[in-house]
Amino acid sequence: MRFINRSKNRIDAAVYALNNDKIVEAIKRAHKRGVKIRILTDRLQAANRSSKVRELYDYGINIRVHSKHKIEHNKFAIFDKRVAMSGSYNWTNPASAKNSENCVFFIKNQNAVEEYQERFDYLWRVNTKTKSDLWFDK
């Protein structure tokens, strides 16, 4: 959350699941202070009752659901095009409190950050579904 809280310009995140209240509140605060945020997530996870994706969408966060592959199982983020984070960590309550997870931050490796940014930009381009595209239909 530290990098969400410190971001000044942009956050791009590809996450499988998102229901952690603290992360959601940090994202909302970042959005409120003018940080541009793009979140790509899994369609089925977004429709899950415990998911906070709809809440973020309704708050004005730019969200797309993964439609190119069966599952959006990435777990990485780029903060201000300077720091990349990747690992097994879902942005969920169990990941924060119960699970054994890993998370690597690339801080002084601009090549790695650029690779993650290129991957995110590609995924964002090819996955165009939003709420109006059956996102929350059950």
Secondary structure as a PSIPRED ss2 file (coil, helix, strand):
# PSIPRED VFORMAT (PSIPRED V4.0)

   1 M C   1.000  0.000  0.000
   2 R H   0.000  1.000  0.000
   3 F H   0.000  1.000  0.000
   4 I H   0.000  1.000  0.000
   5 N H   0.000  1.000  0.000
   6 R H   0.000  1.000  0.000
   7 S C   1.000  0.000  0.000
   8 K C   1.000  0.000  0.000
   9 N C   1.000  0.000  0.000
  10 R E   0.000  0.000  1.000
  11 I E   0.000  0.000  1.000
  12 D E   0.000  0.000  1.000
  13 A E   0.000  0.000  1.000
  14 A E   0.000  0.000  1.000
  15 V E   0.000  0.000  1.000
  16 Y C   1.000  0.000  0.000
  17 A C   1.000  0.000  0.000
  18 L E   0.000  0.000  1.000
  19 N C   1.000  0.000  0.000
  20 N C   1.000  0.000  0.000
  21 D H   0.000  1.000  0.000
  22 K H   0.000  1.000  0.000
  23 I H   0.000  1.000  0.000
  24 V H   0.000  1.000  0.000
  25 E H   0.000  1.000  0.000
  26 A H   0.000  1.000  0.000
  27 I H   0.000  1.000  0.000
  28 K H   0.000  1.000  0.000
  29 R H   0.000  1.000  0.000
  30 A H   0.000  1.000  0.000
  31 H H   0.000  1.000  0.000
  32 K H   0.000  1.000  0.000
  33 R C   1.000  0.000  0.000
  34 G C   1.000  0.000  0.000
  35 V C   1.000  0.000  0.000
  36 K E   0.000  0.000  1.000
  37 I E   0.000  0.000  1.000
  38 R E   0.000  0.000  1.000
  39 I E   0.000  0.000  1.000
  40 L E   0.000  0.000  1.000
  41 T E   0.000  0.000  1.000
  42 D E   0.000  0.000  1.000
  43 R H   0.000  1.000  0.000
  44 L H   0.000  1.000  0.000
  45 Q H   0.000  1.000  0.000
  46 A H   0.000  1.000  0.000
  47 A H   0.000  1.000  0.000
  48 N C   1.000  0.000  0.000
  49 R C   1.000  0.000  0.000
  50 S C   1.000  0.000  0.000
  51 S C   1.000  0.000  0.000
  52 K C   1.000  0.000  0.000
  53 V H   0.000  1.000  0.000
  54 R H   0.000  1.000  0.000
  55 E H   0.000  1.000  0.000
  56 L H   0.000  1.000  0.000
  57 Y H   0.000  1.000  0.000
  58 D H   0.000  1.000  0.000
  59 Y H   0.000  1.000  0.000
  60 G C   1.000  0.000  0.000
  61 I C   1.000  0.000  0.000
  62 N E   0.000  0.000  1.000
  63 I E   0.000  0.000  1.000
  64 R E   0.000  0.000  1.000
  65 V E   0.000  0.000  1.000
  66 H E   0.000  0.000  1.000
  67 S C   1.000  0.000  0.000
  68 K C   1.000  0.000  0.000
  69 H C   1.000  0.000  0.000
  70 K C   1.000  0.000  0.000
  71 I C   1.000  0.000  0.000
  72 E C   1.000  0.000  0.000
  73 H C   1.000  0.000  0.000
  74 N C   1.000  0.000  0.000
  75 K E   0.000  0.000  1.000
  76 F E   0.000  0.000  1.000
  77 A E   0.000  0.000  1.000
  78 I E   0.000  0.000  1.000
  79 F E   0.000  0.000  1.000
  80 D C   1.000  0.000  0.000
  81 K C   1.000  0.000  0.000
  82 R C   1.000  0.000  0.000
  83 V E   0.000  0.000  1.000
  84 A E   0.000  0.000  1.000
  85 M E   0.000  0.000  1.000
  86 S E   0.000  0.000  1.000
  87 G E   0.000  0.000  1.000
  88 S C   1.000  0.000  0.000
  89 Y C   1.000  0.000  0.000
  90 N C   1.000  0.000  0.000
  91 W E   0.000  0.000  1.000
  92 T C   1.000  0.000  0.000
  93 N H   0.000  1.000  0.000
  94 P H   0.000  1.000  0.000
  95 A H   0.000  1.000  0.000
  96 S H   0.000  1.000  0.000
  97 A H   0.000  1.000  0.000
  98 K C   1.000  0.000  0.000
  99 N C   1.000  0.000  0.000
 100 S C   1.000  0.000  0.000
 101 E C   1.000  0.000  0.000
 102 N C   1.000  0.000  0.000
 103 C E   0.000  0.000  1.000
 104 V E   0.000  0.000  1.000
 105 F E   0.000  0.000  1.000
 106 F E   0.000  0.000  1.000
 107 I C   1.000  0.000  0.000
 108 K C   1.000  0.000  0.000
 109 N C   1.000  0.000  0.000
 110 Q H   0.000  1.000  0.000
 111 N H   0.000  1.000  0.000
 112 A H   0.000  1.000  0.000
 113 V H   0.000  1.000  0.000
 114 E H   0.000  1.000  0.000
 115 E H   0.000  1.000  0.000
 116 Y H   0.000  1.000  0.000
 117 Q H   0.000  1.000  0.000
 118 E H   0.000  1.000  0.000
 119 R H   0.000  1.000  0.000
 120 F H   0.000  1.000  0.000
 121 D H   0.000  1.000  0.000
 122 Y H   0.000  1.000  0.000
 123 L H   0.000  1.000  0.000
 124 W H   0.000  1.000  0.000
 125 R H   0.000  1.000  0.000
 126 V H   0.000  1.000  0.000
 127 N C   1.000  0.000  0.000
 128 T C   1.000  0.000  0.000
 129 K E   0.000  0.000  1.000
 130 T C   1.000  0.000  0.000
 131 K H   0.000  1.000  0.000
 132 S H   0.000  1.000  0.000
 133 D H   0.000  1.000  0.000
 134 L H   0.000  1.000  0.000
 135 W H   0.000  1.000  0.000
 136 F C   1.000  0.000  0.000
 137 D C   1.000  0.000  0.000
 138 K C   1.000  0.000  0.000
